[in-house]
């Protein structure tokens, strides 16, 4: 299994950006069933930064309704990765900012 199979995408929300700025953390959606060691190795392989700490959260699906139709959102597994001081992972392309 490659590192790109484990880390699916970064999670960019107001809350994840706030903890990223304050505590030097980055949040990713990861593959279900992956463990902390695999996630840390994948981050090191993709970004070249060895994480200080990895926390994993399983988010349950929520009930949603649209009119008379009811359903559920998808379940997600999140990894919150603490980076060493002075290092960062850029989630946005800095060249396009004006």
Secondary structure by P-SEA (a helix, b strand, c coil): cccccccccccccaaaaaaaaacbbbbbbccccccaaaaaaaaaaaccccccbbbbbbbcbbbbbcccbbbbcbbbbbbbbbbccccccccccccccc
